[in-house]
Amino acid sequence: MNGDNVLDVHDDLSARVRYYECDVTDTDDVNTAVDEIIGQWGRIDILVNNAGVARVGFFQERSPADTRREFEVNFFGYQRLIRAVLPHMRAQETGIIHNMCSGTADTGHAGLTGYSATKGAIKAFVRSLRLELRDTDVSCTLMIPPSTNTGMTAELEYPEWMTVEPEEVGRTLAEKIYSTEPVITPDMTTRIGLSLTRRFPFLWRRMTEGTVKNSE
């Protein structure tokens, strides 16, 4: 991750913004970052789990290590952060944990077997955690953005109309940062698109056909 944009904001708002580098695959690194935040601010009110990697390629072309890496970042990375912040949120009796998910958790995606599997796991995990936290004031949500034009999707040959710029997605989701709805989308277009692709899977197959090339 490049933190240059955050560091630029920090220069202007040093009293309100801090930047901590953290490897979400390293439990000690995660705990250290959270401890430093608690030491600086005294509390953590909102966590946004957004770390993610995707290894593009058909299943037979990928190694088990590829999928293992995706789970370490996309799934266990989320869990490490939640384990670190949840005791603080329970103690202060308030908190929101947002977890970035994907429509591929329901539809799948050719060439993204590992990534889609991690998002399916996150979806089931968050739903279960919500049940465990139902008698507390700590909320756990799924945030589902549209297909976003990021480095992670650069290898996918999506047509331009299918992707949204990350700045736009970030702004719209930031407006919902205090939402405790079980599933949060940035706009009605995304919500309708997710509903249609779940109900009519052939639409998603047509939209994503040819976005990943099989080397065979």
Residue pairs with C-beta under 8 A, 6 or more apart in sequence:
1 51
3 19
3 21
6 17
6 19
7 19
9 17
10 17
10 18
10 19
18 37
18 40
18 41
20 33
20 36
20 37
21 33
22 29
22 30
22 32
22 33
23 29
23 30
24 30
24 51
24 73
24 77
24 78
24 80
24 81
25 72
25 73
25 76
25 77
25 80
27 80
30 80
30 81
30 84
31 84
33 84
34 44
34 81
34 84
34 85
34 88
37 44
38 44
38 88
43 88
43 92
44 85
44 88
44 89
44 95
45 89
45 94
45 95
45 96
46 95
46 96
46 97
46 98
46 177
46 178
47 81
47 82
47 85
47 95
47 96
47 97
47 98
48 98
48 100
48 143
48 177
49 77
49 78
49 81
49 82
49 97
49 98
49 99
49 100
50 100
51 73
51 74
51 77
51 78
52 73
52 74
52 100
52 115
52 152
53 69
53 70
53 73
53 74
53 115
53 152
54 70
54 112
54 114
54 115
54 152
54 153
55 62
55 66
55 67
55 69
55 70
55 114
55 115
56 111
56 112
56 155
56 156
56 212
57 66
57 111
57 212
57 215
58 110
58 111
58 113
58 212
58 214
58 215
58 216
59 113
60 216
61 214
61 215
61 216
62 113
62 114
66 114
67 113
67 114
67 117
70 114
70 115
70 117
70 118
71 114
71 117
71 118
71 121
74 115
74 118
74 119
74 122
75 118
75 121
75 122
75 125
78 99
78 122
78 125
79 125
82 97
82 129
85 95
85 97
86 95
86 97
86 138
88 95
89 95
89 97
89 138
90 136
90 138
93 136
93 137
94 137
94 138
95 137
95 138
95 139
96 138
96 139
96 140
96 141
96 177
96 178
96 179
96 180
97 129
97 138
97 139
97 140
97 141
98 141
98 143
98 177
98 184
99 122
99 126
99 140
99 141
99 142
99 143
100 143
100 144
100 145
101 119
101 122
101 123
101 126
101 142
101 143
101 144
102 115
102 116
102 119
102 144
102 145
103 144
103 193
103 194
103 197
103 198
103 204
104 112
104 115
104 116
104 119
104 120
105 116
105 119
105 120
105 122
105 123
106 120
106 123
106 194
106 197
106 198
107 197
107 198
107 201
107 204
108 116
109 115
109 116
109 208
110 208
110 209
110 211
110 212
111 156
111 211
111 212
112 212
122 142
123 142
126 140
126 141
126 142
127 182
129 140
130 139
130 140
130 182
133 139
133 140
139 180
141 179
141 180
141 181
141 182
141 183
141 184
142 182
142 183
142 184
143 173
143 184
143 185
144 183
144 184
144 185
144 190
144 194
145 164
145 169
145 173
145 185
145 186
145 190
146 163
146 164
146 169
146 186
146 189
146 190
146 193
147 153
147 158
147 162
147 163
147 164
148 163
148 164
148 165
148 166
148 169
149 163
149 164
149 165
149 166
150 166
153 163
155 212
156 211
156 212
157 210
157 211
157 212
157 213
158 208
158 211
162 207
169 186
172 186
172 187
173 184
173 186
176 184
176 186
185 191
185 194
196 203
197 203
197 204
197 207
